[in-house]
Amino acid sequence: MTIASSALGGMMKERLNWSVQRQSLIAENIANANTPEYAAKDLKALTFKETLSENKVGLKMTHEAHFNTPRGGVGEYDAKASKSGYEISPDGNRVVLEEQMMKMNRTNGMHATATNLLKKYNAMYRIALKGQ
């Protein structure tokens, strides 16, 4: 069994792949900031629930009150309502450099977090193997 084949390793690998692909799209958006009629592209965000189900990590409820939340859960939050609309330039370009730079910075942070988690997981794995 390798670290990448474990559920946690698979989740981190998926996050790293997603962040690399997103950085590539953001770079493409920035490169086309002056192209008429160009619309900015972005990847669908990874959600924790989807990532868990894709990596076959099951959550086990040991008590019926563990997953209850006072207001009905996170599903009530509408992510679309919090997103601002894109500005459109006179030539029809829909790339806002400030938004692209914020996305790039956020994606860099996600990539760094996943890399650090993978390093910690690897170190923990090595400690466990030395103990045997």
PLY file of the C-alpha trace (Angstrom):
ply
format ascii 1.0
element vertex 132
property float x
property float y
property float z
element edge 131
property int vertex1
property int vertex2
end_header
0.00 0.00 0.00
1.35 3.40 -0.97
0.48 6.74 0.55
-1.22 7.86 -2.67
-3.43 4.75 -2.69
-4.79 5.48 0.80
-7.99 7.48 1.13
-6.30 10.52 2.66
-3.45 10.39 0.14
-5.96 10.17 -2.70
-7.81 13.21 -1.40
-4.60 15.23 -1.20
-3.52 14.07 -4.66
-6.90 15.12 -6.05
-6.60 18.56 -4.38
-3.09 19.03 -5.80
-4.20 18.06 -9.32
-7.20 20.40 -9.06
-5.05 23.33 -7.91
-2.54 22.81 -10.74
-5.34 22.73 -13.33
-6.97 25.82 -11.81
-3.68 27.76 -11.85
-3.34 26.89 -15.53
-6.82 28.25 -16.29
-6.18 31.40 -14.26
-2.93 31.95 -16.17
-4.86 31.54 -19.43
-7.44 34.08 -18.23
-4.74 36.59 -17.34
-2.99 36.05 -20.67
-6.26 36.83 -22.47
-7.12 39.90 -20.38
-7.03 42.09 -23.51
-8.66 39.65 -25.93
-12.03 40.94 -27.17
-15.08 38.79 -26.25
-12.98 36.50 -24.00
-14.82 35.15 -20.95
-12.84 34.06 -17.87
-12.88 30.31 -17.14
-12.75 28.50 -13.82
-12.96 24.95 -12.52
-15.85 23.62 -10.51
-14.88 23.89 -6.85
-14.03 20.70 -5.00
-16.37 20.06 -2.11
-15.44 18.04 0.93
-18.54 15.84 0.62
-17.85 14.95 -3.04
-14.18 14.30 -2.29
-15.10 11.93 0.53
-17.55 9.99 -1.61
-15.14 9.73 -4.57
-12.35 8.42 -2.34
-14.64 5.92 -0.61
-14.12 7.35 2.86
-17.20 6.54 4.86
-18.34 8.54 7.84
-19.71 6.47 10.66
-22.34 8.01 12.91
-21.86 6.66 16.42
-24.60 8.76 17.97
-27.68 10.25 16.27
-26.91 13.78 17.54
-23.41 13.95 16.05
-24.39 15.31 12.66
-27.30 17.55 13.61
-26.83 21.28 13.29
-29.05 23.98 14.76
-30.09 25.54 11.45
-30.45 22.51 9.23
-26.90 22.09 8.03
-24.54 23.64 5.56
-26.81 22.85 2.59
-28.83 26.01 3.25
-25.90 28.25 2.37
-26.14 29.47 -1.22
-22.63 29.90 -2.62
-23.94 31.59 -5.79
-25.48 34.45 -3.81
-22.10 35.47 -2.38
-20.33 35.66 -5.75
-20.15 39.01 -7.45
-20.81 39.40 -11.14
-17.97 39.94 -13.57
-17.33 43.30 -15.10
-17.53 43.49 -18.87
-15.19 45.82 -20.73
-16.38 47.77 -23.81
-14.76 45.17 -26.10
-16.71 42.35 -24.42
-13.81 40.97 -22.37
-14.95 39.47 -19.05
-11.57 39.09 -17.31
-11.11 41.16 -14.15
-7.42 41.00 -13.24
-8.03 41.69 -9.54
-10.40 38.72 -9.28
-7.97 36.48 -11.14
-5.13 37.48 -8.82
-7.30 36.76 -5.75
-8.21 33.34 -7.18
-4.55 32.65 -7.90
-3.55 33.57 -4.35
-6.31 31.39 -2.86
-5.32 28.47 -5.08
-1.66 28.86 -4.09
-2.72 28.61 -0.45
-4.77 25.48 -1.12
-1.85 23.89 -2.96
0.58 24.74 -0.16
-1.82 23.32 2.44
-2.25 20.07 0.53
1.51 19.78 0.03
2.18 20.34 3.74
-0.49 17.79 4.70
1.03 15.26 2.35
4.48 15.85 3.90
3.06 15.43 7.42
1.17 12.30 6.38
4.35 10.89 4.83
6.33 11.62 8.02
3.61 9.99 10.13
3.65 6.95 7.83
7.43 6.63 8.22
7.20 6.84 12.02
4.58 4.10 12.01
6.75 1.87 9.81
9.85 2.36 11.98
7.88 1.32 15.05
7.23 -2.17 13.64
0 1
1 2
2 3
3 4
4 5
5 6
6 7
7 8
8 9
9 10
10 11
11 12
12 13
13 14
14 15
15 16
16 17
17 18
18 19
19 20
20 21
21 22
22 23
23 24
24 25
25 26
26 27
27 28
28 29
29 30
30 31
31 32
32 33
33 34
34 35
35 36
36 37
37 38
38 39
39 40
40 41
41 42
42 43
43 44
44 45
45 46
46 47
47 48
48 49
49 50
50 51
51 52
52 53
53 54
54 55
55 56
56 57
57 58
58 59
59 60
60 61
61 62
62 63
63 64
64 65
65 66
66 67
67 68
68 69
69 70
70 71
71 72
72 73
73 74
74 75
75 76
76 77
77 78
78 79
79 80
80 81
81 82
82 83
83 84
84 85
85 86
86 87
87 88
88 89
89 90
90 91
91 92
92 93
93 94
94 95
95 96
96 97
97 98
98 99
99 100
100 101
101 102
102 103
103 104
104 105
105 106
106 107
107 108
108 109
109 110
110 111
111 112
112 113
113 114
114 115
115 116
116 117
117 118
118 119
119 120
120 121
121 122
122 123
123 124
124 125
125 126
126 127
127 128
128 129
129 130
130 131
